[in-house]
Amino acid sequence: MKVNTRAVTLLLSITHHRSSALSSPFALALRSITGSAFTTKKNNRRTVATSMTTSATASAAPGTAADPYLWLEDVESEASLNFAKEANMKCLAELGDPKNSETGTYQKVLDVLESDERIAYARKYGVDDDGESIMFNTWKDSKNPKGLWRKTTMTSYKTDNPEWETVLDIDKLAEKDGISWVWKGSTPLSKMIDPLSNDGKRVTRTLLSLSRGGADATYVKEFDLIKQDFVTEDEGGFMLPEAKTSASYKSRDVLYVGSDFGEGSLTDSGYPRVIKEWVRGTNIEDAPVIFEGEKADVSVSAYMNDQRLRGGPIYEIRSRSLTFYTTKRWVRRVQFEQLLAPDDSARKGVDDPEEFIEMDVQADASVTFVGKWLMISLRSDWEPVPGGPTYKSGSLLYTNADTFLTKGKDACSYSVLFEPTDRTAYEGYSFTKNYLILSTMDNVKSKLEFFKLDDDGFKFVGGDKEAQIRACDAGAIDPTENDEIWLYTSGYTQPSVLSIGDASKVGTKDDVHDKKADSYFVKDLKSLPSMYDTTDLVVTQKFAKSEDGTEIPYFVISKKDIKLDGNNPTLLYGYGGFQISLGPKYIATVGVSWLERGGVYVEANIRGGGEFGPSWHQAGLKAKRHKCYEDFIAVGEDLVKNKICKPKTLAARGGSNGGLLMGMMYVTRPDLFGAIHCAVPLLDMKRFHTLLAGASWMAEYGDPDSSDWDEFLHKYSPYHLIDEKTENYAPMLVTTSTRDDRVHPGHARKMVKKLWDLGEGKNWPVYYYENIEGGHGGAADAKQSAFMTALAFDFMWDTCCRGKSD
């Protein structure tokens, strides 16, 4: 079980485009004036808020002029698709086809993405009749671009060359169905509630999700893991058509389902508004609605949490996500028999379950149950008992769940598992059978701590003595069986390593293995070889001072003997939103595309992210959004001031919310950047809430239909801030996907078309490429990923290199 504040990446983010194949599966969910002259032109450093207001007045008044480019919001209209196809041809004609480029970037990236030396991360699905752990893995390579879902035993998995058995060939399925399927995951039936699981030992059924071309909307179909085939309708198999569906097992023959059931069943954000309880063998149309939210909610959900193995009950939970950051929850304790279908013979004579209780906890807190304990993660200060202690935003607390539910929050005593400082932040936690593993950050460096679960709560037993510059995630191999854990580690220049650990080793005398300092470490299992030349590369953490004096950390990866002459092609990546943290991880695609050529790679930990907890995120919300942009500008200026680069050799890259960041850099600081890659972006902040999932992000940005637009939102809507009087804008590549059903491709299309129309005769080089498949990740398979990555990196590299002589 893994609980992580970065789960919001599932709704809005790209994290280093297409790099997930070479980083931890827990790591989420995608970065003009010489240095001396720049330091003498202090007045050029306007605050972002000021520059935005200035630009806004240069064009039509915010929100008053009719939008002549609305036709590009019709995703698959003939006119829109023709625009995309013609733009693609124009882009390749001007930048060149990366597949034919002399740089070889396309093939290098493809080799990385399809390398047989990648780590095959696996997930345990119980044990077989011989007592062998069953390990499942999804694998893509040159022969299987859409992927194989395959299995092996743990004994075989631990070898250098495991013997894999194909369970589902997605390429063959796509060919058979005539649909470009993209794997979206598996939601298994818990073996603890399955009467056919061989006494809780084996997972027998799962719900598979597949999408057309990589969209968020999926088809859901039940799969039999014993027969290794889909469960047919004649066999009572669960099947759901394409929609943004949430579905999970309540019991073997009952599902919780939220989906598009017709008019009124979705929220304004396009997610489920109602939950049905669907019994096997019945029609989904006839399934009763058991829970519903409001149309203005982001989404609703229902699920169960079985804590019997840790001494707790089974909890049934229903929730309404009121905004992206606030949720109302209802919970009740149930017996196993009460999870079954109403006509199940095992339910006869069993009393009805108790009524649901609304949880009296702050709406912006996150909660879960562990054994008999209620875990509460705070995003704002909380005083649960009037006159009692106030618990700090960013803290992780726990209290007795039974007392909380039966007597109320006032009757509880609370224990603090973690309290942040100005430079430390809670990142997430996971559980083994008997331990909690706490993940925190200290100045954007990772740290793991271990706590043992007992009748009195959680007892600290040890962990990392100091935070380290690395990505380090830990999760149970099987939290129902023991305390063994997967460890996933990597760094900017350190390839990913998959290790096995044991939480029960922490704090014991037998706590040193294979010369590792980490007491929880048992042994390295698999290692990714170095995918690019890291000779003489060094990683340095630096700090830039933002407009308001705040210190902004950033990481620089460069050659040890770098010449500080301003001529180093430098790529600055940023995101700055939704409390998503950036930090050290091995990104081989960046290595072969940029670092290996001699470039400098930089990641900026700007406000709006989660690097220092909720306060760091909230410092960039809504009317404070300009802080994110000022931070990014401060890092860029610091790079120039220190002569690592100059504006003409400084490229910027970001996607999704980071694409909005790029749009703002483009319109407000054309003097600071030599090249910009703006990927799957938000750009029209007047209409973002009307497009696809956009309504769910108003808690982050604001409501354009309220006074927010006039007060602050128009100040960071790049689409409305294009200044016709500007003679020179930085060269920019804008990329998106037709199949992106999270951030509407209309944002990118409209921005580019408007720039082309207004930039006639001006120095506004703008290139546009729209991948027909790919969803919000921008690509549906390795070849598409390699193409999009090479296109972007070759563009930025060539443009920055031309800037060396300027």
Secondary structure, DSSP 8 states (H G I E B T S, - for coil): -EEEGGGGGGTS---TTT-GGGS-TT--------HHHHHH-GGG---HHHHHHHHHHHSS-TTTS--TTGGGGSTT-HHHHHHHHHHHHHHHHHH--GGG-TT-HHHHHHHHHT-TTS----EEEEE-TTS-EEEEEEE--SS-SS-EEEEEEHHHHTSSS---EEEEEHHHHHHHHTS-EEEEEEEE--GGG-TTSTTTTB--EEEEEEEETT-S-EEEEEEETTTTEE--GGGT--EEEEES-EEEEEETTEEEEES--STTSB-TTSSB-EEEEEETTS-GGGS-EEEE--TTSSEEEEEEEE-GGGT--EEEEEEEE-SSS-EEEEEEEE-GGGGS-TT-GGGTT-------EE--S-TT-EEEEETTEEEEE-SS-B-SSTTS--B-TT-EEEEEHHHHHHH-GGG---EEEE---TTEEEEEEEE-SSEEEEEEEETTEEEEEEEEEETTEEEEEEE-SS-BSSEEEEEES-TTT-SEEEEEEE-SSS--EEEEEEGGGTTSS----TT-S-TTEEEEEEE----S--TTEEEEEEEEE-TTS-EEEEEEEEETT---SSBS-EEEE----TT--------HHHHHHTGGGT-EEEEE--TTSSTT-HHHHHTTSGGGTHHHHHHHHHHHHHHHHTTSB-GGGEEEEEETHHHHHHHHHHHH-TTT-SEEEEES----TTTGGGSGGGGGGHHHH--TTSTHHHHTGGGG-GGG---TT-SB---EEEEEETT-SSS-THHHHHHHHHHHHHTTTSB--EEEEEESS-GGGT-SSHHHHHHHHHHHHHHHHHHHHHGGG-
